[in-house]
Amino acid sequence: PGKTFAQRKLPVSIEDQKYIHKCLELHGDDYRGMMRDSRTNDMQHTDVKLKSMAARFYLLTKEQLRVEIPEKVRHLMACLQ
């Protein structure tokens, strides 16, 4: 409820894409560092949760992406290989 059809079809919601983008942009693939950064990780997700969010983000196709790909993790994106 409250979400559009396109948002329900995305494997990672637009809000989650923005959130993990912000974390990946600053910390790359250092999930423990992300977890400890309370300014960026304001939802206080654990390193395991952040790693699973990032793993789903890495598997997005170009059509599913709604944010820019952070330079630090560009080499991990499946859609660019």
N, C-alpha and C positions, 0 to 999 in steps of 0.2 A: 504494500500500500504506500502511496505517495511517491512511487518511482515510475519513471516512464518505461515504455517497452524496451527501448535501447539500453537503459541502465540495467534492466533485469537480464538482458542477454549477454552482458559483458562478464567475463570470468573474474575480473577485478573491477570493482566499482570506481567511478570517477573520483570520488572522495579518497578512496584508498590509494589510487594512483597518485594523486597529489601528495598524500601523506608520505608514501614510501619514496616518491621522487625527492622530496625535501630531505629525507634521511639519507638516501643514497648519494645525493649531491654533496653533502658535507662529509660523510664517513666512508663512502665507497662500499666495500663489502666487509667492513669491520662491524659486525653485529653487536658485539659486546660494547664497543664504543657508542654505537647508536643507542643501546639500551640505557647507558649511563647518562646520556645527554638529555636532561629533563626539559630543556628549551625546545629542542627539535622533536623529541619523543614525548610530547605533552600528554599522550594517551597512556603512557607508562607501559607499553608493550614489552614483553620479555624478549631476550635475544632469539629464542626459538620461534616466537610468533613473528618477529621482524624478518627472520630468515625465510620463513614459509611465505610471508607476504612478498618478499623480494623474489623468491623462486617463481611464484605465479606471475609476477610482473615481468620477469625475464622471458617467459614463454608467450607473452602477448604478441599478436601479429600487428603489422603496421596499421591495419584498419581498426584494431581495438585500442590502440594507444591514443590517449587524450592529452598527454603531457609530453614535453621534450625528454629525450633520453639523456640522463646525466653522463657527462664525459668520463667519469671514473669507472662506470660500469658498462660502457658502450660495448666492450669486448665480450660481455656475458649475454648480450641480448640475442635471442634465437632468430629474430626477424632480420637481423643484419648479416647473418652468416649464410 
